Amino acid sequence: MKSKKREIIAIALITSMLSMQGLPIFAHALQINKKVIKSQVTEYKFDNVNLTWWKSYDDEILEGYIVKAINENQDLKIATLKVEEAKQNVKLQFSKELPSFMVGASPAMTKMPGATSSDGMFAVPMIMSYEADIFLKNHDKTKSSKKLYEISKFDERAAYISVASAVGANYFNIVKLDKLISIQNEIIKDRKQIYELTKKRNLQGITSTADLVRADKAYVLATADLSDLKKARTIMLNSLAVLIGESPDNIEDLKRISYEELNYKKPIPQEISSETIMKRPDYLKAEKQVEKAGLDVKIAKKEFLPTINILGLAAFMSTSASNSMNWTNALAALGGGAMLPIFTGGARFANLRLHKNKYEQILQTYYKTNLVAIQEVNDSLSNLKLDDEKYQKNLKSLDMQKADFKYTQTRYNQGIISNLDLLQQKESLLVIGKMVAASKTDCYIDQISLYKSVGGDL
């Protein structure tokens, strides 16, 4: 009795120690482990978009939008969920390689004919079934399912790169439109003054009515162009809001830097190595699709082989639950069989030819993906070089136009030309300013296009 009491006390002490020390330590360790996992997941997301490349723009607002898109964009969340779906499909397929085991309980009440009483019975059936994977058909199906899982991860990475590129392109387009709208307002102001001066000169008989109509038309067209620019900016702001998981109703709160702060210029690579192209997610996905298609052909061939099943059955039956697990009350059976389909109406041959055909299609898609990847990289690099060249030429034109306008101002101050001539010269300067703003931001967008074409590996 004393020994029993000691055991109870010992168990109580151990339980108390675990509750006071072990469990909090375990909970703390679990909390740290969750933090580590969360940190790894976050780092994995940022690696998908090569956040270091985006940081090189030295724009905290843009970087903040990229980070927010990574965390809040619905398309990226869907892509991540699809990866998890593919992962569970792998586990589901792998379960078919393992034996299944079921156990149950079956209470019953029986009454025989002619008897005045009933008898109770309790049965515990256990069933085991297993498809002996001698020819590794189920194993190959699991490998094929794993290829789909790997493909889903490449799709996820491609989605991250695409969303980040869209955020960056929209952002710089908005900055460009801000600048163009500002210049367009100056042009409208300038054309309004030209129209008013022309109107006065027309009343004085100095200029013709045709000149007045042309000045009025130019003023109206300038206001129409401003409406188009504002419309384009609103569309871009709405798109940016959706990309970062915000409501389009909040576009007025979306911040950005000014055009004048765009002072960073990335170096233009002279060439892109083929190894970089081979790291594109669509290229890697195409490789996995070819590998999966090859496995599917292999599986289709194994459909011609017999299926070997093993079945085991055990049941304990008794009229009393207390002795139901007694071996004398047991019923057991173990058996197996091999099934070979002889005639299936040509289904197996058609299935094999179908998968061979799919393999050839996927192989051609792989070749095409390779060619398209090279084309996209070459196009992006060429556009970047040519737009940079265009931007440099526009800068020279702007410098020359500034010098010309300064000369015109001097002539106006000397009374050689009229205010109307000065305003017309100023408008030419503003128009070239719009060209410079457009070509400069085009270079930024070309950089993003190149980033996307190489799969973010810049």
CORVENGI-V25914 format. One record per pair of residues at least 24 apart in sequence whose C-alpha atoms are under 10 Angstrom apart, sorted by the first residue. I is the first residue (numbers start at 1). GAP is how many residues later the second one is. D is the distance in whole Angstrom. If there is no record, write none. Layout:
I|GAP|D, I|GAP|D
This chain:
42|28|9, 42|29|9, 44|113|10, 45|25|7, 45|26|9, 45|31|10, 45|35|10, 45|111|10, 45|112|8, 45|115|8, 46|24|8, 46|25|10, 46|114|9, 47|110|9, 47|113|10, 47|409|9, 48|106|10, 48|108|9, 48|109|6, 48|110|8, 48|111|9, 48|112|6, 48|113|7, 48|116|10, 48|407|9, 48|408|8, 48|409|10, 49|108|8, 49|109|9, 49|110|9, 49|111|6, 49|112|5, 49|113|9, 49|114|9, 49|115|7, 49|116|9, 49|402|10, 49|403|9, 49|406|9, 49|407|6, 49|408|9, 50|110|10, 50|111|9, 50|114|10, 50|401|10, 50|405|9, 50|406|6, 50|407|7, 50|408|8, 51|113|9, 51|405|9, 52|406|10, 53|398|9, 53|403|8, 53|404|9, 53|405|7, 54|110|9, 54|111|10, 54|114|9, 54|394|9, 54|397|10, 54|402|10, 56|208|9, 56|209|10, 56|210|8, 57|205|9, 57|206|9, 57|207|6, 57|208|8, 57|209|8, 57|387|10, 58|204|10, 58|205|10, 58|206|8, 59|197|9, 59|198|8, 59|202|9, 59|203|9, 59|205|10, 60|196|9, 60|197|9, 61|110|10, 61|193|9, 61|194|7, 61|195|6, 61|196|7, 62|105|8, 62|106|7, 62|109|7, 62|110|9, 62|193|9, 62|194|7, 62|195|9, 63|101|10, 63|104|10, 63|105|9, 64|180|10, 65|99|9, 65|102|7, 65|103|8, 65|106|9, 65|175|9, 65|176|9, 65|178|9, 65|179|6, 65|180|10, 65|189|10, 65|190|10, 65|191|10, 66|94|10, 66|97|9, 66|98|6, 66|99|9, 66|100|10, 66|101|7, 66|102|8, 66|177|9, 66|178|8, 67|97|9, 67|177|9, 68|175|9, 68|176|6, 68|177|8, 68|178|9, 69|91|9, 69|94|7, 69|95|7, 69|98|8, 69|171|9, 69|172|9, 69|173|9, 69|174|6, 69|175|4, 69|176|7, 69|177|9, 70|90|7, 70|91|10, 70|93|8, 70|94|8, 70|173|9, 70|174|8, 70|175|9, 71|173|8, 71|174|9, 72|170|10, 72|171|8, 72|172|6, 72|173|5, 72|174|8, 73|87|9, 73|90|8, 73|168|10, 73|169|8, 73|170|6, 73|171|5, 73|172|5, 73|173|9, 74|168|9, 74|169|8, 74|170|9, 74|171|7, 75|81|9, 75|84|7, 75|85|9, 75|88|8, 75|168|9, 75|170|10, 76|80|7, 76|81|9, 76|82|10, 76|83|6, 76|84|6, 76|85|10, 76|86|10, 76|87|8, 76|167|10, 77|79|9, 77|82|10, 77|83|10, 78|78|9, 78|81|10, 79|73|8, 79|74|8, 79|75|10, 79|76|7, 79|77|5, 79|78|9, 79|79|9, 79|80|7, 79|81|9, 80|72|9, 80|73|8, 80|75|9, 80|76|6, 80|77|9, 80|79|10, 80|80|10, 81|71|10, 81|75|9, 82|67|9, 82|70|7, 82|71|9, 82|73|9, 82|74|8, 83|65|9, 83|66|6, 83|67|8, 83|68|9, 83|69|5, 83|70|6, 83|71|9, 83|72|9, 83|73|7, 84|65|8, 84|68|9, 84|69|9, 85|64|8, 85|67|9, 86|59|8, 86|60|8, 86|61|9, 86|62|7, 86|63|5, 86|64|8, 86|65|9, 86|66|7, 86|67|9, 87|58|9, 87|59|8, 87|61|9, 87|62|6, 87|63|9, 87|65|9, 87|66|10, 88|57|10, 88|61|9, 89|53|9, 89|56|7, 89|57|9, 89|59|9, 89|60|8, 90|51|9, 90|52|6, 90|53|8, 90|54|9, 90|55|5, 90|56|6, 90|57|9, 90|58|9, 90|59|7, 91|51|8, 91|54|9, 91|55|9, 92|50|9, 92|53|9, 93|45|8, 93|46|9, 93|47|10, 93|48|7, 93|49|6, 93|50|9, 93|51|10, 93|52|7, 93|53|9, 94|44|8, 94|45|7, 94|46|10, 94|47|8, 94|48|6, 94|49|9, 94|51|9, 94|52|10, 95|43|10, 95|47|9, 96|34|9, 96|35|8, 96|37|9, 96|42|7, 96|43|9, 96|45|9, 96|46|9, 97|33|8, 97|34|7, 97|35|8, 97|36|7, 97|39|9, 97|40|9, 97|41|6, 97|42|7, 97|44|9, 97|45|8, 98|31|9, 98|32|7, 98|33|8, 98|34|9, 98|35|9, 98|40|10, 99|29|7, 99|30|6, 99|31|4, 99|32|7, 99|33|9, 99|211|9, 99|212|10, 100|27|8, 100|28|6, 100|29|5, 100|30|6, 100|31|9, 100|211|10, 101|25|7, 101|26|6, 101|27|4, 101|28|7, 101|29|9, 101|211|9, 101|212|10, 102|24|6, 102|25|5, 102|26|6, 102|27|9, 102|211|10, 103|24|6, 103|25|9, 103|210|10, 103|211|9, 103|212|9, 104|211|9, 105|210|10, 105|211|10, 105|212|10, 106|210|10, 106|211|9, 107|210|9, 107|211|10, 107|212|9, 107|214|9, 108|211|9, 109|210|9, 119|200|7, 119|201|10, 120|198|8, 120|199|5, 120|200|7, 120|201|9, 121|196|7, 121|197|6, 121|198|4, 121|199|7, 121|200|8, 121|203|9, 122|194|8, 122|195|6, 122|196|5, 122|197|6, 122|198|7, 122|199|6, 122|200|10, 122|201|10, 122|202|7, 122|203|10, 123|192|7, 123|193|5, 123|194|4, 123|195|6, 123|196|9, 123|197|10, 123|198|9, 123|201|7, 123|202|9, 123|206|9, 123|207|9, 124|190|8, 124|191|5, 124|192|5, 124|193|7, 124|194|9, 124|197|10, 124|200|8, 124|201|8, 124|206|9, 125|188|7, 125|189|6, 125|190|4, 125|191|6, 125|192|8, 125|205|10, 125|206|9, 125|207|10, 126|186|8, 126|187|6, 126|188|5, 126|189|6, 126|190|9, 126|206|9, 127|184|8, 127|185|6, 127|186|5, 127|187|6, 127|188|8, 127|205|10, 127|206|10, 127|207|10, 128|182|8, 128|183|6, 128|184|5, 128|185|6, 128|186|9, 128|206|9, 129|180|7, 129|181|6, 129|182|5, 129|183|6, 129|184|9, 129|205|10, 129|206|10, 129|207|9, 130|178|9, 130|179|6, 130|180|5, 130|181|7, 130|182|9, 130|206|9, 131|176|7, 131|177|6, 131|178|4, 131|179|6, 131|180|9, 131|205|9, 131|206|10, 131|207|10, 132|175|8, 132|176|6, 132|177|6, 132|178|7, 132|204|10, 132|206|10, 133|174|8, 133|175|8, 133|176|9, 134|172|10, 134|173|9, 134|174|8, 135|164|10, 135|167|7, 135|168|10, 135|170|8, 135|171|9, 135|172|9, 135|173|10, 136|163|9, 136|166|9, 137|158|10, 137|161|8, 137|162|6, 137|163|9, 137|164|9, 137|165|6, 137|166|8, 137|168|9, 137|170|10, 138|161|8, 138|164|10, 139|160|9, 140|152|10, 140|155|7, 140|156|8, 140|158|8, 140|159|7, 140|162|10, 141|151|10, 141|154|8, 141|155|8, 141|157|10, 141|158|7, 142|153|10, 143|148|10, 143|149|8, 143|152|8, 143|153|10, 144|144|10, 144|145|9, 144|147|8, 144|148|5, 144|149|8, 144|150|9, 144|151|6, 144|152|7, 144|155|9, 145|147|8, 145|150|10, 145|151|10, 146|142|10, 146|146|9, 147|138|9, 147|140|10, 147|141|6, 147|142|7, 147|143|10, 147|144|8, 147|145|6, 147|146|9, 147|148|9, 148|137|9, 148|140|8, 148|141|8, 148|144|8, 149|139|10, 150|134|9, 150|135|8, 150|138|7, 150|139|9, 151|130|9, 151|131|9, 151|133|8, 151|134|5, 151|135|8, 151|136|9, 151|137|6, 151|138|7, 151|141|10, 152|133|8, 153|128|9, 153|132|9, 154|126|9, 154|127|5, 154|128|7, 154|129|9, 154|130|7, 154|131|6, 154|132|10, 154|134|10, 155|126|7, 155|127|7, 155|129|10, 155|130|7, 156|125|9, 157|123|9, 157|124|7, 157|125|9, 157|298|9, 157|299|10, 158|122|8, 158|123|6, 158|124|7, 158|127|10, 158|294|9, 158|297|7, 158|298|9, 159|122|9, 160|295|10, 160|296|10, 161|120|9, 161|290|9, 161|291|6, 161|292|10, 161|293|10, 161|294|7, 161|295|7, 162|287|10, 162|289|10, 162|290|7, 162|291|10, 162|293|9, 162|294|9, 163|80|7, 163|81|9, 163|289|10, 164|79|9, 164|80|10, 164|284|9, 164|288|9, 164|292|10, 165|280|9, 165|282|10, 165|283|6, 165|284|7, 165|285|10, 165|286|8, 165|287|6, 165|291|9, 166|73|9, 166|74|8, 166|77|8, 166|279|10, 166|282|9, 166|283|9, 166|286|10, 167|69|10, 167|72|9, 167|73|6, 167|74|9, 167|75|10, 167|76|7, 167|77|8, 167|281|10, 168|72|9, 168|276|9, 168|277|8, 168|279|10, 168|280|7, 168|281|10, 169|67|9, 169|71|9, 169|272|9, 169|273|9, 169|275|8, 169|276|5, 169|277|9, 169|278|9, 169|279|7, 169|280|8, 170|63|9, 170|65|10, 170|66|6, 170|67|8, 170|68|10, 170|69|8, 170|70|6, 170|71|10, 170|73|10, 170|275|9, 171|65|8, 171|66|8, 171|68|10, 171|69|7, 171|83|10, 171|84|10, 171|85|7, 171|86|9, 171|274|9, 172|64|10, 172|84|9, 172|85|9, 172|86|10, 172|87|9, 172|90|9, 172|268|10, 172|269|6, 172|270|8, 172|271|10, 172|272|7, 172|273|7, 173|59|9, 173|60|8, 173|63|7, 173|64|10, 173|265|9, 173|268|7, 173|269|8, 173|271|9, 173|272|8, 174|58|9, 174|59|6, 174|60|9, 174|61|9, 174|62|6, 174|63|7, 174|66|9, 174|82|8, 174|83|10, 174|84|10, 174|85|10, 174|267|10, 175|58|9, 175|80|10, 175|81|7, 175|82|7, 175|83|6, 175|84|6, 175|85|10, 175|86|10, 175|87|9, 175|262|9, 175|263|10, 175|266|8, 176|57|9, 176|82|9, 176|83|7, 176|258|9, 176|261|6, 176|262|6, 176|263|9, 176|264|9, 176|265|6, 176|266|9, 177|52|7, 177|53|8, 177|54|10, 177|55|8, 177|56|6, 177|57|10, 177|59|9, 177|82|9, 177|257|10, 177|260|9, 177|261|8, 177|264|10, 178|51|9, 178|52|9, 178|55|8, 178|78|10, 178|79|10, 178|80|8, 178|81|8, 178|259|10, 179|79|8, 179|80|6, 179|81|9, 179|254|9, 179|255|8, 179|258|7, 179|259|9, 180|46|9, 180|49|8, 180|50|10, 180|79|10, 180|250|10, 180|251|10, 180|253|9, 180|254|6, 180|255|9, 180|256|10, 180|257|7, 180|258|8, 181|44|9, 181|45|6, 181|46|9, 181|47|10, 181|48|6, 181|49|7, 181|52|9, 181|253|9, 182|44|9, 182|252|10, 183|43|10, 183|244|10, 183|247|6, 183|248|8, 183|250|8, 183|251|7, 183|254|10, 184|38|7, 184|39|8, 184|41|8, 184|42|6, 184|43|10, 184|45|9, 184|243|10, 184|246|8, 184|247|9, 184|250|8, 185|37|9, 185|38|8, 185|40|10, 185|41|7, 186|36|10, 186|240|10, 186|241|8, 186|244|8, 187|31|10, 187|32|9, 187|35|7, 187|36|9, 187|39|10, 187|236|10, 187|237|10, 187|239|9, 187|240|6, 187|241|9, 187|242|10, 187|243|7, 187|244|8, 188|30|9, 188|31|6, 188|32|9, 188|33|9, 188|34|6, 188|35|6, 188|36|10, 188|37|10, 188|38|9, 188|239|9, 189|30|9, 189|33|9, 189|34|10, 189|238|10, 190|29|9, 190|32|10, 190|230|10, 190|233|6, 190|234|8, 190|236|8, 190|237|7, 190|240|10, 191|24|7, 191|25|8, 191|26|10, 191|27|7, 191|28|5, 191|29|9, 191|30|10, 191|31|8, 191|32|10, 191|229|10, 191|232|8, 191|233|8, 191|236|8, 192|24|8, 192|26|9, 192|27|6, 192|28|9, 192|30|10, 193|26|9, 193|226|10, 193|227|8, 193|230|8, 193|231|10, 194|24|10, 194|25|9, 194|225|9, 194|226|6, 194|227|9, 194|228|10, 194|229|7, 194|230|8, 194|233|10, 195|24|7, 195|225|9, 196|224|10, 197|222|9, 197|223|7, 198|222|8, 259|178|8, 259|181|9, 259|182|9, 260|177|10, 262|178|9, 262|179|9, 262|182|9, 264|180|10, 265|175|10, 265|178|9, 265|179|8, 265|182|10, 266|177|10, 266|178|9, 266|181|8, 267|180|10, 268|113|8, 268|116|8, 268|117|7, 268|120|9, 268|179|8, 269|112|8, 269|115|10, 269|116|9, 269|181|10, 269|189|9, 270|111|8, 270|112|10, 270|115|9, 271|106|9, 271|107|9, 271|110|8, 271|111|10, 272|102|9, 272|105|8, 272|106|8, 272|109|8, 272|178|10, 272|182|8, 272|186|9, 273|181|10, 274|99|10, 274|100|8, 274|180|10, 275|179|10, 276|101|10, 276|177|10, 276|178|6, 276|179|8, 276|180|9, 276|181|7, 276|182|9, 277|93|8, 277|96|7, 277|97|7, 277|99|10, 277|100|8, 277|176|8, 277|177|6, 277|178|8, 277|180|9, 278|92|8, 278|95|9, 278|96|10, 278|176|9, 278|177|9, 279|175|7, 279|176|7, 279|177|9, 279|178|8, 280|90|10, 280|93|8, 280|172|9, 280|173|8, 280|174|6, 280|175|4, 280|176|8, 280|177|8, 281|173|9, 281|174|6, 281|175|10, 282|84|9, 282|87|7, 282|88|9, 282|91|9, 282|173|8, 283|83|7, 283|84|9, 283|85|10, 283|86|6, 283|87|7, 283|89|10, 283|90|8, 283|172|9, 284|82|9, 284|85|10, 284|86|10, 285|81|9, 285|84|10, 286|76|8, 286|77|8, 286|78|10, 286|79|7, 286|80|5, 286|81|9, 286|82|10, 286|83|7, 286|84|9, 287|75|9, 287|76|9, 287|78|10, 287|79|7, 287|80|10, 287|82|10, 288|78|10, 289|70|9, 289|73|7, 289|74|8, 289|76|9, 289|77|8, 290|68|9, 290|69|7, 290|70|9, 290|71|9, 290|72|6, 290|73|6, 290|74|9, 290|75|9, 290|76|7, 291|68|9, 291|71|10, 291|72|10, 292|67|9, 292|70|10, 293|62|7, 293|63|8, 293|64|10, 293|65|7, 293|66|5, 293|67|9, 293|68|10, 293|69|7, 293|70|9, 294|61|8, 294|62|8, 294|64|9, 294|65|6, 294|66|10, 294|68|10, 294|69|10, 295|60|10, 295|64|10, 296|55|10, 296|56|9, 296|59|6, 296|60|9, 296|62|9, 296|63|8, 297|54|9, 297|55|6, 297|56|9, 297|57|9, 297|58|5, 297|59|6, 297|60|9, 297|61|9, 297|62|8, 298|54|9, 298|57|9, 298|58|9, 299|53|9, 299|56|9, 300|48|7, 300|49|9, 300|50|10, 300|51|6, 300|52|5, 300|53|9, 300|54|9, 300|55|7, 300|56|9, 301|47|8, 301|48|9, 301|50|9, 301|51|6, 301|52|10, 301|54|10, 302|46|10, 302|50|10, 303|37|9, 303|38|9, 303|45|7, 303|46|9, 303|48|9, 303|49|9, 304|36|8, 304|37|8, 304|38|9, 304|44|7, 304|45|9, 304|48|10, 305|33|10, 305|34|9, 305|35|7, 305|36|8, 306|31|10, 306|32|6, 306|33|5, 306|34|4, 306|35|7, 306|36|10, 307|30|8, 307|31|5, 307|32|5, 307|33|6, 307|34|9, 308|28|7, 308|29|6, 308|30|4, 308|31|6, 308|32|9, 309|26|9, 309|27|5, 309|28|5, 309|29|6, 309|30|8, 310|24|8, 310|25|6, 310|26|4, 310|27|7, 310|28|9, 311|24|5, 311|25|6, 311|26|9, 312|24|8, 372|81|10, 373|80|7, 373|81|8, 373|82|10, 374|79|9, 374|80|9, 375|78|9, 376|73|9, 376|74|8, 376|76|9, 376|77|6, 376|78|9, 377|72|9, 377|73|6, 377|74|9, 377|75|9, 377|76|5, 377|77|7, 377|78|10, 378|72|9, 378|75|9, 379|67|10, 379|70|9, 379|71|8, 379|74|9, 380|65|10, 380|66|6, 380|67|8, 380|68|9, 380|69|6, 380|70|5, 380|71|9, 380|72|9, 380|73|7, 380|74|10, 381|65|8, 381|66|8, 381|68|9, 381|69|6, 381|70|10, 381|72|9, 382|64|9, 382|68|10, 383|59|9, 383|60|8, 383|62|10, 383|63|7, 383|64|9, 383|66|9, 383|67|9, 384|58|8, 384|59|6, 384|60|8, 384|61|9, 384|62|5, 384|63|7, 384|64|10, 384|65|9, 384|66|8, 385|58|8, 385|61|9, 385|62|10, 386|57|9, 386|60|10, 387|52|7, 387|53|8, 387|54|10, 387|55|7, 387|56|6, 387|57|10, 387|59|8, 388|51|8, 388|52|8, 388|53|10, 388|54|8, 388|55|6, 388|56|9, 388|58|9, 389|50|9, 389|54|10, 390|45|10, 390|46|9, 390|49|7, 390|50|9, 390|52|10, 390|53|9, 391|44|8, 391|45|6, 391|46|9, 391|47|9, 391|48|5, 391|49|6, 391|50|9, 391|51|9, 391|52|8, 392|44|9, 392|47|9, 392|48|9, 393|43|9, 393|46|10, 394|38|7, 394|39|8, 394|40|10, 394|41|7, 394|42|6, 394|43|9, 394|44|10, 394|45|8, 394|46|9, 395|37|9, 395|38|9, 395|40|9, 395|41|6, 395|42|10, 395|44|10, 395|45|9, 396|40|10, 397|32|9, 397|35|7, 397|36|9, 397|38|10, 397|39|9, 398|30|10, 398|31|7, 398|32|9, 398|33|9, 398|34|6, 398|35|7, 398|36|10, 398|37|9, 398|38|8, 399|30|9, 399|33|10, 399|34|10, 400|29|9, 401|24|9, 401|25|9, 401|27|8, 401|28|6, 401|29|9, 401|31|8, 401|32|10, 402|24|9, 402|26|10, 402|27|7, 402|28|10, 402|30|10, 402|31|10, 403|26|10, 404|25|9, 405|24|7
